């Protein structure tokens, strides 16, 4: 009898558990499994997205390096152009300075020759004056100087 009472109590407990406890427990387990599956799928998608983003970043980095190298090459070319232009301008300026110096030298040479002619003519008149032992008047002196300067 006790056994029968225990059997009936056990059957009632099983029916009660199957009717009221088991369905919410199974639903909670299935919900948890679904959340885990969604989390794993999200992690997988995140890894794929991360890999795609990494590839895109690598591509952008390569493009940036290429662009930087192009900019550096252009800068070197521009520097070379500026250097060549500066050399050309320096050569032209040196030529102008040389011409200016040559013009100054020619002018100084001409002035020196004129002064030398005046001194030579003055010495010649002075020598002629001493030879003649007489004083030459100023107008004769001036005409002799002009004549000697023209001959020299």
C-alpha positions as CSV (number, residue, x, y, z in Angstrom):
1,X,0.0,0.0,0.0
2,X,2.7,2.3,0.8
3,X,4.3,1.3,-2.4
4,X,1.0,2.1,-4.3
5,X,0.8,5.4,-2.5
6,X,4.3,6.3,-3.5
7,X,3.6,5.2,-7.0
8,X,0.6,7.4,-7.3
9,X,2.4,10.3,-5.8
10,X,5.3,9.7,-8.2
11,X,2.9,9.6,-11.2
12,X,1.2,12.8,-10.0
13,X,4.6,14.5,-9.6
14,X,5.6,13.3,-13.1
15,X,2.4,14.6,-14.7
16,X,2.6,17.9,-12.8
17,X,6.2,18.3,-13.9
18,X,5.5,17.4,-17.5
19,X,2.5,19.8,-17.6
20,X,3.7,22.8,-15.7
21,X,7.5,22.7,-15.1
22,X,8.9,21.0,-18.2
23,X,7.6,23.3,-21.0
24,X,8.9,26.6,-19.5
25,X,12.2,24.8,-18.7
26,X,12.5,23.5,-22.3
27,X,11.5,27.0,-23.6
28,X,14.2,28.6,-21.5
29,X,16.8,26.1,-22.8
30,X,15.8,26.6,-26.4
31,X,15.9,30.4,-26.0
32,X,19.4,30.1,-24.5
33,X,20.5,27.9,-27.3
34,X,19.1,30.4,-29.8
35,X,20.9,33.3,-28.1
36,X,24.2,31.3,-28.2
37,X,23.7,30.5,-31.8
38,X,23.0,34.2,-32.6
39,X,26.1,35.3,-30.6
40,X,28.3,32.8,-32.5
41,X,26.8,34.0,-35.9
42,X,27.4,37.6,-34.8
43,X,31.0,36.8,-33.8
44,X,31.5,35.1,-37.2
45,X,30.0,38.1,-39.0
46,X,32.2,40.4,-37.0
47,X,35.3,38.5,-37.9
48,X,34.4,38.6,-41.6
49,X,33.7,42.3,-41.3
50,X,37.0,42.8,-39.5
51,X,38.8,40.9,-42.1
52,X,37.2,43.0,-44.9
53,X,37.9,46.2,-43.0
54,X,41.6,45.1,-42.6
55,X,41.8,44.4,-46.3
56,X,40.3,47.8,-47.1
57,X,42.7,49.5,-44.7
58,X,45.6,47.6,-46.3
59,X,44.5,48.8,-49.7
60,X,44.1,52.4,-48.5
61,X,47.6,52.2,-46.9
62,X,49.1,50.9,-50.1
63,X,47.3,53.6,-52.1
64,X,48.6,56.3,-49.6
65,X,52.1,55.0,-49.9
66,X,52.0,55.1,-53.7
67,X,50.5,58.7,-53.5
68,X,53.2,59.7,-51.0
69,X,55.9,58.3,-53.3
70,X,54.4,60.2,-56.2
71,X,54.4,63.4,-54.2
72,X,58.0,62.8,-53.1
73,X,59.0,62.2,-56.8
74,X,57.2,65.4,-57.9
75,X,59.0,67.3,-55.1
76,X,62.3,66.0,-56.2
77,X,61.5,67.0,-59.8
78,X,60.4,70.4,-58.8
79,X,63.5,70.9,-56.7
80,X,65.7,69.9,-59.7
81,X,63.8,72.4,-61.8
82,X,64.2,75.1,-59.3
83,X,67.9,74.3,-59.0
84,X,68.4,74.3,-62.8
85,X,66.5,77.6,-63.0
86,X,68.6,79.1,-60.3
87,X,71.8,78.0,-62.0
88,X,70.6,79.5,-65.3
89,X,69.7,82.8,-63.6
90,X,73.1,82.8,-61.8
91,X,74.9,82.3,-65.1
92,X,72.9,85.1,-66.7
93,X,73.6,87.4,-63.7
94,X,77.3,86.5,-63.9
95,X,77.3,87.4,-67.6
96,X,75.6,90.7,-66.8
97,X,78.1,91.5,-64.0
98,X,81.0,90.6,-66.3
99,X,79.7,92.9,-69.0
100,X,79.2,95.7,-66.5
101,X,82.7,95.1,-65.1
102,X,84.2,95.1,-68.6
103,X,82.4,98.4,-69.4
104,X,83.8,99.9,-66.2
105,X,87.3,98.6,-67.1
106,X,87.0,100.1,-70.6
107,X,85.9,103.4,-69.2
108,X,88.7,103.5,-66.7
109,X,91.2,102.6,-69.4
110,X,90.0,105.4,-71.6
111,X,90.2,107.9,-68.7
112,X,93.7,106.7,-67.8
113,X,94.8,107.1,-71.4
114,X,93.4,110.6,-71.5
115,X,95.2,111.6,-68.3
116,X,98.4,110.0,-69.6
117,X,98.1,112.0,-72.8
118,X,97.6,115.2,-70.8
119,X,100.6,114.4,-68.6
120,X,102.8,113.5,-71.7
121,X,101.8,116.6,-73.5
122,X,102.5,118.8,-70.4
123,X,105.9,117.1,-70.1
124,X,106.6,117.6,-73.8
125,X,105.7,121.3,-73.5
126,X,107.7,121.7,-70.4
127,X,110.7,119.9,-72.1
128,X,110.2,122.1,-75.2
129,X,110.1,125.1,-73.0
130,X,113.3,124.2,-71.3
131,X,114.9,123.5,-74.7
132,X,113.9,126.8,-76.1
133,X,114.7,128.6,-72.8
134,X,111.8,130.8,-73.2
135,X,108.3,131.0,-71.8
136,X,105.4,130.0,-74.1
137,X,102.3,132.0,-73.7
138,X,99.1,130.4,-72.5
139,X,97.3,130.3,-75.9
140,X,100.3,128.8,-77.6
141,X,100.7,126.4,-74.7
142,X,97.0,125.4,-75.0
143,X,97.2,124.9,-78.8
144,X,100.4,122.8,-78.4
145,X,98.8,120.6,-75.7
146,X,95.7,120.0,-77.9
147,X,97.9,119.2,-80.9
148,X,100.0,116.7,-78.9
149,X,96.9,115.1,-77.4
150,X,95.4,114.7,-80.9
151,X,98.6,113.0,-82.1
152,X,98.8,110.7,-79.1
